[in-house]
Amino acid sequence: MRDMMKTRVLSKRWQGLWALRRDLTFDFSHMCDDVVKILENVRFRNDLEYYARINEDYVKRVDEFMQTFPGEKIDFLRLFYFGDTTSTDESIVDKCVRHAIAKGVEQIDMISASMLPHFRRRFPFWLFPVSNKGTKAYSTLKHLYLRYFVLAPPPDFTGFHNLESLTLECTIVTEDLFKYLLSDPVTPLRVLRLIACRFEFDLEIVSPSLHHFEMIECLHLGTLTISAIKLTVFEYHCFYKYERDLFLNAPQLTNMYFHKLSENQIPAAISQFIATQVENLNLRIVTEKVSKRFCILL
């Protein structure tokens, strides 16, 4: 009985400590048993049932924690899971995100790992509250990082009005997404990072608020147009053997990082900025084969 009372008191103390935590990280590599064996099998196995068991254990633990989490505020939520298993698992993950939104989450990282090369999970826009036209959005989300998702917001979506930074890796986006995010005067987007994404259309980055733009190892098949009066940092890495037109209008640009395969691929727009206003320049010309990011772009 004495041991039971000690355990009960200790549990109450831990509950109070958990209530103080505002950053929640749910990474399957830290939560599942025999993680070394899991990671080894990820390389060699092609077994849907195996991945389903891993994911089932993961979402069960996340769900149990979120149901008993006593904190009133969540600042940061990170989810790293296999996104191509069952709809039940997806609904539990969605419930976790909804719970964090209700507690005023400001940053969300969602990494949807997949054993299927071309699988992308659609980002759950329906979880975010919808604000009335002309009013400030209710969503408190300021920073969003997505990996292996499809990002296609509905026309009436208003849940990103407070978004300040967006990082997309191995993510498919619609052509209208950037027009919605960057042209909306209510959305204060300051940082945009595109990593290992594929764009089969002309990409227009036109924004009155953007300060920092990165485009890293993306497969881009169209013209890139950047018009951002407040842009101060521009980073562009592309090691594919093709040339695409780049139009750059950034009167306040001072920091540039530009990595290409050959000096012949440096656009005239870049040369103009190098010769005039740029204060910090990192220009890298790669003549040998470079290892691509382990991320399927097709």
C-alpha positions as CSV (number, residue, x, y, z in Angstrom):
1,M,0.0,0.0,0.0
2,R,2.8,2.4,0.9
3,D,4.4,1.8,-2.5
4,M,1.1,2.4,-4.2
5,M,0.8,5.8,-2.4
6,K,4.3,6.7,-3.4
7,T,3.5,5.9,-7.0
8,R,0.3,7.9,-6.9
9,V,2.1,11.0,-5.5
10,L,4.9,10.6,-8.0
11,S,2.4,10.4,-10.9
12,K,0.7,13.6,-9.7
13,R,4.1,15.4,-9.6
14,W,4.9,14.2,-13.1
15,Q,1.5,15.3,-14.3
16,G,2.3,18.8,-13.0
17,L,5.6,18.8,-14.7
18,W,4.1,17.7,-18.0
19,A,1.6,20.6,-17.8
20,L,4.5,23.0,-17.9
21,R,5.8,21.6,-21.2
22,R,4.9,23.5,-24.3
23,D,7.1,21.7,-26.9
24,L,5.9,18.3,-27.9
25,T,8.0,16.0,-30.1
26,F,6.5,12.7,-31.3
27,D,9.3,11.0,-33.3
28,F,8.7,7.3,-33.9
29,S,12.4,6.6,-33.6
30,H,12.2,7.7,-30.0
31,M,8.9,6.1,-29.1
32,C,8.9,2.6,-30.6
33,D,10.7,-0.4,-29.2
34,D,13.7,-1.9,-31.1
35,V,14.2,1.2,-33.1
36,V,17.5,0.1,-34.5
37,K,15.9,-3.0,-35.9
38,I,13.1,-0.9,-37.3
39,L,15.5,1.5,-39.1
40,E,17.5,-1.4,-40.5
41,N,14.3,-3.1,-41.9
42,V,13.2,0.2,-43.4
43,R,16.0,-0.2,-45.9
44,F,15.4,-3.7,-47.0
45,R,11.7,-4.6,-46.4
46,N,8.7,-3.9,-48.6
47,D,6.1,-5.1,-46.2
48,L,2.9,-3.0,-45.7
49,E,1.9,-5.1,-42.6
50,Y,5.3,-4.4,-41.0
51,Y,5.0,-0.6,-41.4
52,A,1.4,-0.8,-40.3
53,R,2.4,-2.4,-37.0
54,I,5.1,0.3,-36.4
55,N,2.6,3.0,-37.1
56,E,-0.1,1.5,-35.0
57,D,2.2,1.4,-32.0
58,Y,3.2,5.0,-32.7
59,V,-0.3,6.5,-33.0
60,K,-1.5,4.6,-30.0
61,R,1.2,6.2,-27.8
62,V,0.6,9.6,-29.2
63,D,-3.1,9.3,-28.7
64,E,-2.7,8.2,-25.1
65,F,-0.4,11.0,-24.3
66,M,-2.6,13.7,-25.9
67,Q,-5.7,12.5,-24.1
68,T,-4.1,12.9,-20.7
69,F,-1.9,16.0,-21.5
70,P,-2.8,18.6,-18.8
71,G,-1.2,21.6,-20.3
72,E,-3.3,24.6,-21.4
73,K,-0.9,25.8,-24.1
74,I,1.2,24.1,-26.8
75,D,3.8,26.1,-28.6
76,F,5.5,23.4,-30.8
77,L,4.2,20.1,-32.2
78,R,6.4,17.7,-34.2
79,L,5.0,14.5,-35.7
80,F,7.1,11.9,-37.5
81,Y,5.2,8.9,-38.6
82,F,4.4,6.6,-41.6
83,G,1.6,8.3,-43.5
84,D,0.6,5.5,-45.9
85,T,-1.0,3.0,-43.5
86,T,-4.6,3.0,-42.3
87,S,-7.3,5.7,-42.2
88,T,-7.6,5.0,-38.5
89,D,-4.0,6.0,-37.9
90,E,-4.6,9.2,-40.0
91,S,-7.7,10.1,-37.9
92,I,-5.7,9.8,-34.7
93,V,-2.9,12.0,-36.1
94,D,-5.5,14.5,-37.2
95,K,-7.0,14.5,-33.7
96,C,-3.6,15.2,-32.3
97,V,-3.1,18.2,-34.6
98,R,-6.6,19.5,-33.8
99,H,-5.9,19.3,-30.1
100,A,-2.7,21.3,-30.6
101,I,-4.5,23.9,-32.7
102,A,-7.1,24.3,-29.9
103,K,-4.3,24.9,-27.5
104,G,-2.8,27.7,-29.6
105,V,0.1,25.9,-31.3
106,E,2.4,28.3,-33.1
107,Q,4.7,25.8,-34.9
108,I,3.9,22.5,-36.5
109,D,6.4,20.0,-38.0
110,M,4.8,17.1,-39.9
111,I,7.0,14.5,-41.4
112,S,5.0,11.8,-43.2
113,A,7.5,9.0,-43.9
114,S,6.5,6.5,-46.6
115,M,7.5,3.2,-47.9
116,L,5.7,3.9,-51.2
117,P,7.9,6.1,-53.5
118,H,5.2,8.3,-54.9
119,F,2.9,8.5,-51.9
120,R,2.0,11.9,-50.5
121,R,-0.6,12.5,-47.8
122,R,-2.9,15.5,-48.3
123,F,-2.4,18.2,-45.7
124,P,-5.5,18.3,-43.4
125,F,-6.7,21.9,-44.0
126,W,-10.1,21.0,-42.6
127,L,-8.6,20.9,-39.1
128,F,-8.0,24.6,-39.0
129,P,-10.7,27.1,-37.9
130,V,-12.2,29.3,-40.6
131,S,-12.3,33.0,-39.9
132,N,-15.1,35.3,-41.1
133,K,-14.2,37.6,-44.0
134,G,-12.6,40.8,-42.9
135,T,-11.6,39.5,-39.4
136,K,-8.3,38.3,-38.1
137,A,-7.8,34.5,-38.5
138,Y,-8.3,32.5,-35.4
139,S,-5.4,30.1,-36.1
140,T,-2.3,30.9,-34.1
141,L,0.0,28.9,-36.4
142,K,3.1,30.9,-37.3
143,H,5.6,28.3,-38.6
144,L,4.9,25.2,-40.7
145,Y,7.2,22.5,-41.9
146,L,5.9,19.7,-44.1
147,R,7.7,16.7,-45.6
148,Y,6.0,14.3,-48.1
149,F,2.7,16.0,-48.3
150,V,0.3,17.4,-50.9
151,L,-0.4,21.0,-50.1
152,A,-3.6,22.1,-51.9
153,P,-5.7,24.5,-49.9
154,P,-9.4,25.0,-50.8
155,P,-10.3,28.4,-52.3
156,D,-12.0,29.6,-49.1
157,F,-9.2,28.6,-46.7
158,T,-8.2,31.3,-44.2
159,G,-6.2,29.3,-41.7
160,F,-2.8,30.6,-42.6
161,H,-3.4,34.3,-42.0
162,N,-0.8,34.4,-39.2
163,L,1.8,32.2,-41.0
164,E,5.3,33.7,-40.9
165,S,7.5,30.9,-42.2
166,L,6.7,27.9,-44.5
167,T,9.1,25.1,-45.3
168,L,8.1,22.4,-47.8
169,E,10.3,19.4,-48.5
170,C,9.4,16.7,-51.0
171,T,6.0,18.2,-51.1
172,I,3.6,18.7,-54.0
173,V,1.9,22.0,-54.3
174,T,-0.8,23.5,-56.6
175,E,0.0,26.4,-58.9
176,D,-2.4,28.6,-57.0
177,L,-0.8,28.0,-53.6
178,F,1.9,30.7,-53.8
179,K,-0.5,33.3,-55.2
180,Y,-2.8,32.6,-52.2
181,L,0.0,32.8,-49.6
182,L,2.1,35.6,-51.1
183,S,-0.4,38.0,-52.5
184,D,-2.7,38.0,-49.5
185,P,-2.0,41.2,-47.7
186,V,-3.2,39.7,-44.4
187,T,-0.7,36.8,-44.4
188,P,2.7,38.1,-43.0
189,L,4.8,35.4,-44.7
190,R,8.5,36.3,-44.2
191,V,10.3,33.1,-44.8
192,L,9.7,30.5,-47.6
193,R,11.9,27.4,-48.1
194,L,11.3,24.9,-50.9
195,I,13.5,21.8,-50.6
196,A,13.5,18.9,-53.1
197,C,10.1,19.8,-54.5
198,R,9.0,19.4,-58.1
199,F,7.3,22.2,-60.1
200,E,6.1,21.6,-63.6
201,F,4.7,25.2,-64.0
202,D,6.1,28.7,-64.1
203,L,6.8,29.7,-60.5
204,E,6.0,33.2,-59.4
205,I,7.2,34.4,-56.0
206,V,5.6,37.8,-55.7
207,S,5.3,39.1,-52.2
208,P,5.2,42.5,-50.3
209,S,6.4,40.8,-47.1
210,L,8.9,38.1,-48.0
211,H,12.4,38.6,-46.5
212,H,14.0,35.1,-46.9
213,F,13.6,32.7,-49.9
214,E,15.3,29.4,-50.4
215,M,15.0,27.0,-53.3
216,I,17.2,23.9,-52.7
217,E,17.6,21.0,-55.1
218,C,14.1,21.4,-56.6
219,L,13.2,20.0,-60.0
220,H,11.7,23.1,-61.7
221,L,10.6,22.8,-65.3
222,G,9.4,26.4,-65.8
223,T,10.4,30.0,-65.4
224,L,11.2,31.4,-61.9
225,T,10.1,35.0,-61.3
226,I,10.9,36.6,-58.0
227,S,9.5,40.0,-57.2
228,A,9.8,40.9,-53.5
229,I,10.6,44.4,-52.4
230,K,11.7,43.4,-48.9
231,L,13.7,40.3,-49.8
232,T,17.2,40.4,-48.2
233,V,18.3,36.7,-48.5
234,F,18.0,34.5,-51.6
235,E,19.4,31.0,-51.7
236,Y,19.3,28.8,-54.8
237,H,20.8,25.4,-55.2
238,C,20.2,23.5,-58.5
239,F,22.5,20.7,-59.7
240,Y,20.3,19.5,-62.7
241,K,21.8,19.9,-66.2
242,Y,19.3,22.3,-67.6
243,E,18.9,26.0,-67.8
244,R,15.7,27.9,-66.9
245,D,14.9,31.6,-67.0
246,L,15.2,33.5,-63.8
247,F,13.8,37.0,-63.3
248,L,14.7,38.7,-60.1
249,N,13.4,42.0,-58.7
250,A,14.6,42.5,-55.1
251,P,15.8,46.0,-54.5
252,Q,16.8,45.3,-50.9
253,L,18.7,42.0,-51.6
254,T,22.0,41.9,-49.6
255,N,22.7,38.1,-49.1
256,M,22.9,35.6,-51.9
257,Y,23.8,31.9,-52.0
258,F,23.9,30.5,-55.5
259,H,25.0,27.0,-56.3
260,K,25.0,25.6,-59.9
261,L,26.7,23.0,-62.1
262,S,28.6,25.5,-64.3
263,E,29.2,29.2,-64.7
264,N,27.3,29.2,-67.9
265,Q,24.1,28.6,-65.9
266,I,24.4,31.8,-63.9
267,P,21.5,34.0,-65.1
268,A,22.0,37.6,-66.1
269,A,19.7,38.6,-63.3
270,I,22.1,37.2,-60.8
271,S,25.1,38.8,-62.4
272,Q,23.4,42.2,-62.2
273,F,23.0,41.9,-58.4
274,I,26.5,40.6,-57.9
275,A,27.9,43.7,-59.6
276,T,25.8,46.1,-57.6
277,Q,24.1,45.7,-54.2
278,V,24.9,42.3,-52.7
279,E,27.0,42.5,-49.6
280,N,27.5,38.8,-48.9
281,L,27.9,36.3,-51.8
282,N,28.3,32.6,-51.7
283,L,28.8,31.5,-55.3
284,R,29.5,27.8,-55.8
285,I,30.1,26.2,-59.2
286,V,30.1,22.4,-59.0
287,T,31.9,20.6,-61.8
288,E,31.6,17.0,-60.5
289,K,28.7,14.8,-59.7
290,V,27.0,15.7,-56.4
291,S,24.9,13.4,-54.3
292,K,21.2,14.3,-54.5
293,R,19.0,14.5,-51.5
294,F,17.3,11.1,-50.8
295,C,13.9,12.3,-51.8
296,I,11.9,11.1,-54.8
297,L,10.7,14.1,-56.8
298,L,8.4,12.4,-59.3
